[in-house]
Amino acid sequence: MPQLDPAPWFATLLLSWLVFLTIIPPKIMSHQFPNEFSPQGTKKPQTESWTWPWY
């Protein structure tokens, strides 16, 4: 039964992990977002109560 022979499958497994660990991470890590994060101030917005009559 050839599917029980680990030699070709183990080589495929090692080659796929080699691709995942050497080629893909640098491509993902070099990705840059188009907009830089700008932190907002910690000041809370001033809210005003409504002066509408409810009747």
Secondary structure, DSSP 8 states (H G I E B T S, - for coil): -GGG-HHHHHHHHHHHHHHHHHTHHHHHHT---SS------S-------------
